């Protein structure tokens, strides 16, 4: 049985064609796409649009006014909208003009960002860290950091508010839909273009008249030229003479002629020189000879030396070490003043390094060599104590500007060095003996005790085991302090060396002033070392008695057996 039979008529074909057209049109419209709608109806609150869909979507009039489309609110007006939903829960189509504008505006901004093209906007309000900028074409809002508003710090930006001006897009965040702009880049770029045109006018060798000192730093001085460009004169290009800082020569506002010595078109910098406007004074160095004395003028004093002028423009440094033979770490300001004329010897001329070295001390005799000639090692000379420290005195030798070194160990042969050092005062006159002169190192060593008789000379004709008579000075638990007769040197006899018998080795047995005999137990003349022993003397005396009375046949004179026999018996018992 035939249920359906296709019948093709003209009317059915026309309907089928219309149906296909509408279906394909609907299918091409997908959610999330921007479409254009034509206003067909306007009420107090809403606008009806024909978007070619099954029904007419509705938009709030206030939405169109908010985004600046109120001029298009008329019958037939075209409005771009975002198709959010083809059908909501109520079966209605949902569109948004504001979202469409935002998406369209973002695409425009992205294109400008990719092409590195500036955009036109206006600052609408301030916010934390910067300002809000509205894009004039799309109404999109962007953020401009405070540091990017201008190339110079601005306390007040009221004159920039709501004024159309160019901005550069510096950052785009597609995920968050944020854009960051900079006004500073536009200003800098504009200035750069202007500066590049100005730079083109200058060539190496050009003379710039009446450039004004604008400022300076540790590396040079900045000059303003015709109120259009700043030029740098490096520290080394200011003068042929040494210059430590531009402020030594220049004052803000001063006018000077400059010579262009470099033009950097990439960095947009012009380098200039002042010194090259005049002849190089170093060329006159051929008029001077090494090791010859000249008069120089002090032009500047520093802690490390004095800058002196051989002639105008030809400057050299007199280092503090070349001022005096005898003064160490001398301060030039205490010796010279600016304008002084002093004698100096040229010690070095280096044409390649443009260096001249001079010495003031070479104009006078080396006092250390004079001292060595007139008062050689071994001489006794008078001096005055000029200073002291914890271990030495410094003595200014009479007739010489030399501070000789006197160590505390050279104050006395017998007294404690550190204690003896405290007995001398600054300004006190003393006689000393010259022990060492090092003119190459500018050092002199002297001694005080060497001017006196050496108590150790007492032992020069003595030897170990010799018996000497000593006077007891004092006693304590350590032993006896004694002084040999005819010698002012105190010597310790240790407690263990007082007697052979341990029971008799008591320092308390002796009293001060008592005279006793002792033997020399140790003697080293070179090391100035000596030790005495009463115990050793007893042992020596005992041995001598044994040698005398222990001989064969001598026992008949004694009421008892000989000491020699007893010792022999004692040795046998031990065996």
Backbone torsions as a table, in degrees:
resi	resn	phi	psi	omega
1	UNK	NA	130.2	-176.9
2	UNK	-86.5	111.2	-177.9
3	UNK	-87.1	-42.7	-175.0
4	UNK	-131.0	136.6	178.7
5	UNK	-134.3	122.5	-178.9
6	UNK	-74.9	127.6	179.1
7	UNK	-124.1	116.8	-178.2
8	UNK	-95.6	108.9	176.8
9	UNK	-116.0	168.9	179.0
10	UNK	-63.2	-39.0	179.8
11	UNK	-66.5	-41.0	-178.7
12	UNK	-68.9	-35.4	179.0
13	UNK	-65.6	-41.3	179.7
14	UNK	-65.4	-40.1	178.0
15	UNK	-65.3	-41.1	179.5
16	UNK	-63.4	-39.2	179.4
17	UNK	-65.6	-43.4	179.2
18	UNK	-65.0	-39.8	179.4
19	UNK	-63.8	-44.0	179.3
20	UNK	-63.5	-38.7	179.9
21	UNK	-63.1	-47.7	-179.1
22	UNK	-67.0	-36.9	-179.2
23	UNK	-66.7	-45.0	-179.6
24	UNK	-66.5	-34.3	179.2
25	UNK	-67.1	-40.7	179.9
26	UNK	-68.3	-40.8	-178.0
27	UNK	-65.5	-27.8	-178.6
28	UNK	-76.2	-16.9	179.2
29	UNK	-92.3	113.7	-178.4
30	UNK	-119.0	155.7	179.2
31	UNK	-63.3	139.6	-178.8
32	UNK	91.7	2.6	-179.2
33	UNK	-103.4	144.3	177.1
34	UNK	-87.0	126.0	179.6
35	UNK	-125.9	167.1	-179.7
36	UNK	-108.9	131.8	179.0
37	UNK	-118.0	146.4	178.8
38	UNK	-104.7	130.2	-178.1
39	UNK	-70.4	123.6	-179.6
40	UNK	-111.1	-22.7	-176.6
41	UNK	-153.0	141.4	179.7
42	UNK	-129.5	127.8	174.9
43	UNK	-116.3	-172.7	-179.4
44	UNK	-64.1	-34.7	-173.6
45	UNK	-114.6	-24.0	-170.1
46	UNK	-129.7	162.9	175.6
47	UNK	-127.2	134.2	179.8
48	UNK	-102.4	134.6	-175.9
49	UNK	-118.8	143.3	172.0
50	UNK	-102.3	107.8	-179.3
51	UNK	-110.4	12.4	-178.9
52	UNK	76.0	20.7	179.0
53	UNK	-102.3	179.3	-176.7
54	UNK	-66.1	-22.5	177.0
55	UNK	-143.9	169.0	-178.0
56	UNK	-93.9	115.7	177.0
57	UNK	-69.2	157.7	-176.4
58	UNK	-117.8	139.9	177.6
59	UNK	-128.2	138.3	177.6
60	UNK	-67.7	132.6	179.8
61	UNK	-58.9	-38.7	-179.1
62	UNK	-60.8	-31.9	178.4
63	UNK	-64.2	-42.2	178.7
64	UNK	-67.2	-38.2	179.4
65	UNK	-67.4	-38.7	-178.9
66	UNK	-61.6	-37.4	-176.8
67	UNK	-93.7	9.0	173.9
68	UNK	82.8	25.3	-178.9
69	UNK	-109.4	22.0	-177.5
70	UNK	-65.7	-25.8	177.9
71	UNK	-67.8	-21.3	-179.2
72	UNK	-91.1	0.9	-179.6
73	UNK	-80.7	81.7	175.4
74	UNK	-157.0	157.4	-178.2
75	UNK	-60.3	127.2	-179.2
76	UNK	94.3	-9.1	179.8
77	UNK	-67.1	143.1	-178.7
78	UNK	-98.5	128.7	-177.9
79	UNK	-129.2	121.9	175.2
80	UNK	-76.3	134.6	-178.8
81	UNK	-136.7	156.9	175.3
82	UNK	-95.8	123.8	176.6
83	UNK	-78.5	99.1	-176.6
84	UNK	-80.8	-45.9	179.9
85	UNK	-144.1	136.5	174.8
86	UNK	-74.1	-23.7	-179.1
87	UNK	-162.1	123.0	175.9
88	UNK	-94.2	-164.7	-178.3
89	UNK	-63.7	-26.9	179.4
90	UNK	-92.0	3.2	179.2
91	UNK	80.6	14.9	-178.5
92	UNK	-100.1	154.4	178.0
93	UNK	-84.6	133.9	-178.6
94	UNK	-111.3	122.7	177.8
95	UNK	-131.3	161.9	-179.9
96	UNK	-142.6	122.6	177.8
97	UNK	-78.7	-37.1	-179.1
98	UNK	-65.8	-41.7	179.0
99	UNK	-67.6	-36.0	177.7
100	UNK	-63.6	-42.1	178.9
101	UNK	-64.6	-39.9	179.9
102	UNK	-64.0	-44.2	179.6
103	UNK	-65.6	-44.7	179.3
104	UNK	-63.0	-40.1	178.4
105	UNK	-65.6	-39.1	178.6
106	UNK	-62.7	-41.5	178.6
107	UNK	-62.3	-37.8	178.5
108	UNK	-66.8	-42.1	179.1
109	UNK	-65.2	-41.9	178.8
110	UNK	-61.3	-42.7	178.9
111	UNK	-62.5	-42.5	178.6
112	UNK	-65.9	-37.5	179.0
113	UNK	-64.9	-44.1	-179.3
114	UNK	-67.3	-33.2	-179.8
115	UNK	-88.3	-3.5	-178.8
116	UNK	57.9	43.9	-179.7
117	UNK	-104.4	142.6	177.5
118	UNK	-72.1	157.1	176.6
119	UNK	-122.0	161.6	179.4
120	UNK	-105.8	128.3	179.4
121	UNK	-148.9	-179.2	177.8
122	UNK	-140.0	144.1	177.9
123	UNK	-77.3	119.6	-176.0
124	UNK	-101.2	-29.8	-177.7
125	UNK	-162.8	163.5	175.0
126	UNK	-93.8	153.7	175.0
127	UNK	-147.8	176.9	-179.5
128	UNK	-64.0	120.0	176.9
129	UNK	87.5	-2.7	-178.3
130	UNK	172.0	-145.4	-179.1
131	UNK	-136.9	162.1	175.6
132	UNK	-99.3	130.3	-179.5
133	UNK	-115.8	131.6	178.4
134	UNK	-101.4	128.0	177.0
135	UNK	-73.4	122.1	-174.1
136	UNK	-65.3	-34.9	-176.3
137	UNK	-75.4	-38.9	-174.0
138	UNK	-114.2	-14.8	-176.2
139	UNK	79.4	3.7	179.6
140	UNK	-65.6	142.3	-179.6
141	UNK	-98.2	135.3	-177.4
142	UNK	-131.9	160.2	-178.6
143	UNK	-106.8	133.3	175.6
144	UNK	-120.1	113.1	179.0
145	UNK	-60.3	153.9	-179.8
146	UNK	-59.2	-35.2	-179.5
147	UNK	-70.5	-13.7	-176.8
148	UNK	-106.3	7.7	-179.4
149	UNK	-74.4	-41.6	-178.0
150	UNK	-148.3	163.0	177.6
151	UNK	-83.2	-7.0	174.8
152	UNK	-128.2	146.6	-179.9
153	UNK	-58.9	134.4	179.3
154	UNK	-121.6	124.1	176.4
155	UNK	-81.9	-29.7	-177.2
156	UNK	-129.5	126.6	179.5
157	UNK	-116.9	17.6	-177.6
158	UNK	-60.4	-32.8	-179.7
159	UNK	-71.4	-10.7	179.8
160	UNK	-98.6	-13.0	-175.4
161	UNK	-66.5	133.8	174.2
162	UNK	59.2	21.3	176.8
163	UNK	-103.3	123.6	178.5
164	UNK	-60.8	129.9	-178.9
165	UNK	-157.9	161.2	-176.3
166	UNK	-81.4	144.4	175.8
167	UNK	-134.4	151.9	175.2
168	UNK	-104.4	132.7	175.7
169	UNK	-77.6	121.1	-176.6
170	UNK	-112.9	-15.7	-179.7
171	UNK	-156.9	136.3	177.8
172	UNK	-130.2	124.0	177.9
173	UNK	-113.1	97.1	-175.2
174	UNK	-66.1	-37.9	-177.6
175	UNK	-63.7	-46.9	-178.8
176	UNK	-89.0	-11.5	-179.4
177	UNK	69.5	31.7	-178.7
178	UNK	-108.1	144.1	176.7
179	UNK	-129.6	140.7	179.9
180	UNK	-118.9	132.0	-175.8
181	UNK	-124.0	165.9	-179.6
182	UNK	-138.7	126.9	172.0
183	UNK	-86.4	-29.8	-178.0
184	UNK	-60.4	-41.6	-179.7
185	UNK	-61.2	-38.1	179.5
186	UNK	-65.1	-44.2	-179.8
187	UNK	-63.5	-47.0	-178.5
188	UNK	-63.1	-41.1	179.7
189	UNK	-63.9	-40.1	179.1
190	UNK	-65.5	-43.5	178.3
191	UNK	-64.5	-37.2	-179.9
192	UNK	-62.9	-42.8	178.7
193	UNK	-64.2	-41.4	178.6
194	UNK	-66.1	-40.3	-178.9
195	UNK	-66.7	-37.3	179.1
196	UNK	-61.3	-38.7	178.3
197	UNK	-66.8	-37.5	179.4
198	UNK	-68.4	-41.8	-179.3
199	UNK	-57.7	-34.6	-178.2
200	UNK	-59.6	-22.9	-176.7
201	UNK	-76.3	-18.6	-173.0
202	UNK	-103.1	141.0	178.7
203	UNK	-132.7	151.9	178.2
204	UNK	-58.7	130.7	-178.7
205	UNK	102.6	-15.2	179.3
206	UNK	-64.8	146.1	176.4
207	UNK	-103.7	123.4	178.4
208	UNK	-101.0	123.8	-177.8
209	UNK	-93.7	139.7	171.1
210	UNK	54.2	45.8	171.8
211	UNK	-71.1	141.2	-173.9
212	UNK	-100.6	132.6	177.2
213	UNK	-66.0	117.4	-178.3
214	UNK	-98.3	-36.5	-178.1
215	UNK	-178.9	172.0	178.8
216	UNK	-149.4	162.0	177.6
217	UNK	-138.8	-173.8	-178.3
218	UNK	-68.6	-18.5	-176.6
219	UNK	-106.2	-4.5	179.5
220	UNK	168.6	-172.7	-177.7
221	UNK	-124.4	138.7	-179.9
222	UNK	-102.3	132.4	179.1
223	UNK	-118.6	140.6	173.9
224	UNK	-95.4	128.8	-177.5
225	UNK	-112.1	113.3	174.9
226	UNK	55.6	26.5	179.0
227	UNK	58.1	27.8	-178.6
228	UNK	-129.8	-20.0	-178.6
229	UNK	-157.2	148.5	176.5
230	UNK	-103.3	132.5	178.8
231	UNK	-115.3	146.0	179.3
232	UNK	-104.6	130.9	169.1
233	UNK	-108.1	108.8	-177.9
234	UNK	-63.8	155.0	-177.8
235	UNK	-52.6	-39.6	-178.2
236	UNK	-73.7	-14.4	-178.6
237	UNK	-102.5	5.6	179.6
238	UNK	-77.5	-47.6	-176.1
239	UNK	-151.1	155.3	173.5
240	UNK	-70.7	-23.4	175.3
241	UNK	-81.9	161.0	-179.6
242	UNK	-68.4	131.8	176.8
243	UNK	-127.9	122.1	-179.2
244	UNK	-83.9	-35.3	-179.9
245	UNK	-154.0	140.8	-178.3
246	UNK	-56.9	-30.3	-178.2
247	UNK	-63.9	-16.0	175.6
248	UNK	-67.3	-24.5	-173.0
249	UNK	-115.8	-41.8	-170.3
250	UNK	-103.5	157.3	172.3
251	UNK	-128.8	139.0	179.3
252	UNK	-54.7	127.7	-179.3
253	UNK	101.5	-14.6	177.8
254	UNK	-62.5	151.9	177.8
255	UNK	-112.6	135.7	-179.4
256	UNK	-143.8	150.1	172.4
257	UNK	-83.2	144.5	-178.4
258	UNK	-128.8	154.5	171.7
259	UNK	-114.7	129.4	177.9
260	UNK	-74.1	121.8	-179.8
261	UNK	-114.4	-11.4	177.6
262	UNK	-158.6	145.5	175.9
263	UNK	-133.7	114.4	179.5
264	UNK	-107.7	101.8	-177.0
265	UNK	-72.8	-25.9	178.7
266	UNK	-74.1	-47.8	179.3
267	UNK	-85.6	-5.5	-179.8
268	UNK	56.0	50.8	-178.8
269	UNK	-126.9	141.8	175.7
270	UNK	-119.0	121.2	178.3
271	UNK	-98.4	136.3	-176.8
272	UNK	-128.7	168.0	179.8
273	UNK	-139.8	144.6	173.7
274	UNK	-101.8	-41.0	-174.7
275	UNK	-64.9	-28.8	-178.0
276	UNK	-75.2	-3.8	173.7
277	UNK	-77.7	-11.7	-179.5
278	UNK	-126.6	159.7	-179.6
279	UNK	-62.4	151.0	179.1
280	UNK	-75.1	112.5	-178.8
281	UNK	-66.8	-17.9	-179.2
282	UNK	-66.7	-19.5	177.4
283	UNK	-64.1	-19.0	179.9
284	UNK	-84.2	1.8	-177.5
285	UNK	-64.2	-21.1	179.0
286	UNK	-64.8	-14.7	178.6
287	UNK	-80.5	-4.7	-175.4
288	UNK	-117.1	151.5	-176.3
289	UNK	-121.6	151.9	176.4
290	UNK	-69.8	149.3	174.8
291	UNK	60.5	23.3	177.7
292	UNK	-114.8	146.0	-175.9
293	UNK	-87.7	135.7	178.5
294	UNK	-136.7	155.8	173.6
295	UNK	-89.0	128.6	179.6
296	UNK	-123.0	158.9	-178.6
297	UNK	-110.0	128.6	177.8
298	UNK	-75.6	121.6	-178.4
299	UNK	-113.4	-18.5	179.3
300	UNK	-159.0	138.5	180.0
301	UNK	-112.6	131.6	177.4
302	UNK	-126.8	171.2	179.4
303	UNK	-66.3	-29.4	-175.1
304	UNK	-97.0	-3.8	-179.5
305	UNK	164.7	-169.2	-179.6
306	UNK	-128.2	130.5	174.5
307	UNK	-83.8	126.4	-175.2
308	UNK	-123.2	154.4	-177.2
309	UNK	-116.6	119.7	174.9
310	UNK	-71.3	-39.5	172.5
311	UNK	-159.3	165.9	-176.2
312	UNK	-50.4	121.8	179.5
313	UNK	91.4	-19.9	-179.1
314	UNK	-101.9	94.9	-170.8
315	UNK	-112.9	147.3	176.5
316	UNK	-144.1	168.5	-178.3
317	UNK	-106.6	128.1	169.7
318	UNK	-95.9	101.0	-177.0
319	UNK	-68.5	149.0	-177.6
320	UNK	-57.6	-30.2	-180.0
321	UNK	-70.8	-14.4	-179.4
322	UNK	-105.6	13.4	-179.2
323	UNK	-87.7	-44.6	-174.3
324	UNK	-137.5	147.8	175.5
325	UNK	-72.6	-34.9	-167.8
326	UNK	-107.4	-26.2	-176.9
327	UNK	-87.7	122.9	178.3
328	UNK	-95.4	142.1	179.2
329	UNK	53.3	42.4	-178.5
330	UNK	-66.9	142.2	177.0
331	UNK	-96.0	113.2	-176.5
332	UNK	-56.2	-32.9	-177.8
333	UNK	-64.0	-23.3	179.6
334	UNK	-84.3	-11.3	-176.3
335	UNK	-111.6	-44.1	-176.4
336	UNK	-115.0	168.2	169.6
337	UNK	-138.0	155.7	-178.8
338	UNK	-58.9	132.1	-178.2
339	UNK	101.3	-13.4	178.8
340	UNK	-63.9	143.8	172.8
341	UNK	-105.4	120.6	-176.2
342	UNK	-129.7	157.3	179.2
343	UNK	-89.3	137.0	178.1
344	UNK	-144.5	154.7	176.6
345	UNK	-108.7	131.2	175.9
346	UNK	-75.7	119.3	-177.9
347	UNK	-103.2	-17.5	-178.0
348	UNK	-156.9	139.0	172.8
349	UNK	-132.8	111.9	179.6
350	UNK	-116.3	101.1	-176.4
351	UNK	-68.8	-35.2	179.9
352	UNK	-65.9	-45.8	-179.6
353	UNK	-88.2	-0.9	180.0
354	UNK	54.2	49.4	-175.7
355	UNK	-123.1	134.3	175.2
356	UNK	-125.0	128.0	177.7
357	UNK	-112.1	136.2	-179.9
358	UNK	-130.5	161.6	-179.8
359	UNK	-140.0	131.8	176.1
360	UNK	-88.0	-36.2	-176.0
361	UNK	-66.6	-23.5	179.2
362	UNK	-72.7	-10.0	177.5
363	UNK	-80.2	-9.6	177.2
364	UNK	-123.1	160.2	-179.4
365	UNK	-66.1	146.2	175.4
366	UNK	-69.8	111.3	-176.4
367	UNK	-61.7	-24.9	179.5
368	UNK	-71.2	-36.6	175.6
369	UNK	-71.8	-37.3	176.7
370	UNK	-62.7	-43.1	178.1
371	UNK	-61.4	-42.7	-179.5
372	UNK	-64.7	-31.9	179.2
373	UNK	-76.2	-44.9	-174.7
374	UNK	-88.3	-35.2	-178.7
375	UNK	-133.7	76.6	-177.8
376	UNK	-68.7	176.5	177.5
377	UNK	-55.4	132.2	-177.2
378	UNK	104.7	-15.1	-179.8
379	UNK	-74.4	148.5	174.2
380	UNK	-104.1	128.8	-174.8
381	UNK	-139.3	150.8	179.4
382	UNK	-88.9	148.7	178.7
383	UNK	-153.3	171.8	179.7
384	UNK	-121.0	132.6	179.1
385	UNK	-66.8	116.8	-176.4
386	UNK	-98.6	-29.5	179.4
387	UNK	-162.9	170.2	-178.0
388	UNK	-152.7	157.6	171.3
389	UNK	-136.6	-163.0	-174.3
390	UNK	-71.1	-15.8	-174.5
391	UNK	-133.7	1.0	-175.5
392	UNK	-159.3	164.2	171.8
393	UNK	-115.8	152.7	173.8
394	UNK	-116.3	124.8	-173.5
395	UNK	-114.9	120.9	176.2
396	UNK	-82.1	115.2	-174.9
397	UNK	-71.2	138.3	-178.6
398	UNK	-62.4	126.1	179.0
399	UNK	85.7	-1.3	180.0
400	UNK	-134.2	142.7	174.6
401	UNK	-87.9	57.0	-176.1
402	UNK	-127.6	129.3	173.3
403	UNK	-96.6	108.1	-179.8
404	UNK	-85.6	150.1	-177.9
405	UNK	-93.2	124.3	179.0
406	UNK	-122.2	103.6	-179.4
407	UNK	-73.9	148.9	-177.8
408	UNK	-60.9	-27.5	178.4
409	UNK	-67.7	-16.6	-179.9
410	UNK	-101.6	16.8	177.9
411	UNK	-85.7	-40.3	-175.5
412	UNK	-150.6	148.0	176.5
413	UNK	-77.8	-29.5	-168.4
414	UNK	-115.4	-23.7	-174.0
415	UNK	-93.5	158.6	178.6
416	UNK	-63.2	126.4	-174.3
417	UNK	-58.2	-49.5	-176.4
418	UNK	-66.3	-36.7	177.7
419	UNK	-69.4	-42.0	-179.3
420	UNK	-65.0	-33.0	-179.1
421	UNK	-59.4	-34.5	-177.3
422	UNK	-72.7	-13.0	-178.1
423	UNK	-82.5	-5.9	-177.8
424	UNK	-109.3	143.8	-176.2
425	UNK	-122.1	151.8	177.3
426	UNK	-63.8	134.2	-177.5
427	UNK	98.0	-12.0	-179.2
428	UNK	-74.9	136.5	178.1
429	UNK	-89.8	134.6	178.7
430	UNK	-142.0	157.0	173.6
431	UNK	-100.5	132.5	-176.7
432	UNK	-130.4	162.0	177.1
433	UNK	-107.8	132.2	179.1
434	UNK	-74.6	119.6	-177.1
435	UNK	-100.1	-31.2	-175.1
436	UNK	-158.3	138.1	175.7
437	UNK	-128.9	119.6	176.4
438	UNK	-118.1	87.5	-176.2
439	UNK	-67.8	-27.6	178.1
440	UNK	-70.5	-31.0	177.9
441	UNK	-100.0	-1.9	179.7
442	UNK	55.7	54.3	-179.3
443	UNK	-135.3	140.9	176.1
444	UNK	-134.4	131.5	177.4
445	UNK	-115.3	132.4	-179.2
446	UNK	-127.0	166.4	178.2
447	UNK	-137.3	147.0	177.1
448	UNK	-95.8	-43.2	-177.7
449	UNK	-64.9	-25.0	-179.2
450	UNK	-69.7	-12.7	175.9
451	UNK	-83.6	-7.5	-177.5
452	UNK	-110.0	166.4	177.1
453	UNK	-69.4	134.2	-179.5
454	UNK	-80.8	114.6	-179.7
455	UNK	-60.2	-21.7	-179.5
456	UNK	-72.0	-14.1	176.0
457	UNK	-60.9	-22.7	177.8
458	UNK	-55.3	-32.5	-174.1
459	UNK	-95.3	3.2	-177.6
460	UNK	-64.5	-33.1	179.3
461	UNK	-100.9	12.6	179.3
462	UNK	-100.7	164.3	176.4
463	UNK	-144.6	168.8	-179.0
464	UNK	-60.9	141.6	-179.7
465	UNK	81.7	-4.1	175.1
466	UNK	-67.4	145.3	178.3
467	UNK	-96.2	131.9	177.2
468	UNK	-131.4	153.1	177.3
469	UNK	-94.8	132.4	-178.3
470	UNK	-125.9	156.7	176.5
471	UNK	-107.3	130.7	-179.7
472	UNK	-76.1	121.5	178.8
473	UNK	-89.6	-47.4	-179.6
474	UNK	-162.4	170.3	178.3
475	UNK	-143.2	150.5	175.1
476	UNK	-153.6	-169.6	-177.1
477	UNK	-64.8	-21.4	-179.2
478	UNK	-79.7	-28.1	-178.7
479	UNK	150.6	-146.9	-177.1
480	UNK	-115.9	133.8	170.6
481	UNK	-94.5	117.7	-175.4
482	UNK	-126.0	163.4	178.5
483	UNK	-134.8	119.0	179.5
484	UNK	-61.2	145.8	177.3
485	UNK	-66.3	128.4	-177.4
486	UNK	85.8	10.9	-179.7
487	UNK	-141.4	132.2	-178.6
488	UNK	-96.2	34.0	-179.2
489	UNK	-111.5	127.6	179.1
490	UNK	-85.0	136.3	-178.2
491	UNK	-132.0	140.1	178.5
492	UNK	-92.1	125.9	168.1
493	UNK	-99.4	112.4	-175.8
494	UNK	-62.5	154.0	-179.4
495	UNK	-56.3	-38.1	-178.6
496	UNK	-69.3	-13.3	-177.6
497	UNK	-107.8	13.4	-178.8
498	UNK	-79.8	-38.5	-177.3
499	UNK	-152.6	158.9	177.3
500	UNK	-68.4	-45.4	179.4
501	UNK	-77.6	131.4	-179.7
502	UNK	-62.7	-33.7	-179.7
503	UNK	-68.6	-25.3	179.8
504	UNK	-90.4	-10.2	-177.3
505	UNK	-80.0	65.5	-178.9
506	UNK	-119.2	116.7	178.2
507	UNK	-59.6	-25.6	-177.3
508	UNK	-68.9	-15.1	178.6
509	UNK	-66.7	-19.5	-173.6
510	UNK	-108.5	150.8	179.5
511	UNK	-121.4	153.4	179.5
512	UNK	-61.5	138.0	-178.4
513	UNK	94.4	-16.4	-179.5
514	UNK	-68.2	140.9	177.5
515	UNK	-105.3	129.8	-179.1
516	UNK	-138.2	164.5	175.2
517	UNK	-98.2	148.3	175.9
518	UNK	-147.7	164.7	-179.8
519	UNK	-109.8	149.3	176.2
520	UNK	-78.0	114.1	-177.8
521	UNK	-91.2	-29.8	-178.1
522	UNK	-148.6	139.5	-179.3
523	UNK	-152.6	119.5	177.1
524	UNK	-134.1	102.2	-175.5
525	UNK	-63.9	-42.5	-177.7
526	UNK	-63.9	-42.9	-179.5
527	UNK	-89.0	1.5	179.2
528	UNK	52.8	51.4	-177.9
529	UNK	-125.2	130.0	178.7
530	UNK	-146.2	145.0	175.2
531	UNK	-139.4	144.3	-178.0
532	UNK	-114.7	156.1	-179.0
533	UNK	-149.9	125.5	171.9
534	UNK	-76.8	-35.3	179.4
535	UNK	-59.6	-44.8	179.2
536	UNK	-62.6	-39.5	179.2
537	UNK	-62.0	-42.7	177.7
538	UNK	-61.1	-42.6	-179.9
539	UNK	-64.8	-38.7	178.1
540	UNK	-65.8	-44.9	179.9
541	UNK	-63.9	-39.5	178.7
542	UNK	-63.6	-42.7	179.1
543	UNK	-64.2	-41.5	178.2
544	UNK	-62.8	-38.8	178.1
545	UNK	-65.2	-40.7	178.3
546	UNK	-63.9	-41.1	179.7
547	UNK	-64.9	-33.8	-176.2
548	UNK	-82.2	-49.8	-174.0
549	UNK	-94.8	-7.1	178.7
550	UNK	-94.6	8.7	179.7
551	UNK	-75.0	157.5	-179.3
552	UNK	-60.4	130.8	177.8
553	UNK	87.1	-7.4	-177.7
554	UNK	-82.7	-12.7	-177.3
555	UNK	-69.0	-19.1	-179.3
556	UNK	-67.3	-18.3	179.7
557	UNK	-88.0	-6.4	-178.2
558	UNK	-110.7	146.1	178.6
559	UNK	-75.8	6.3	-177.7
560	UNK	-144.8	168.5	179.7
561	UNK	-59.5	156.0	-176.2
562	UNK	-67.2	150.9	177.4
563	UNK	-63.1	-30.3	179.4
564	UNK	-65.6	-40.1	178.9
565	UNK	-64.2	-42.8	180.0
566	UNK	-61.9	-41.3	-179.6
567	UNK	-66.3	-39.9	178.5
568	UNK	-64.5	-40.4	178.0
569	UNK	-63.9	-39.7	-179.6
570	UNK	-64.2	-37.4	178.4
571	UNK	-67.7	-37.7	178.6
572	UNK	-66.1	-38.9	179.8
573	UNK	-63.7	-36.0	179.7
574	UNK	-66.0	-34.9	-179.7
575	UNK	-72.2	NA	NA
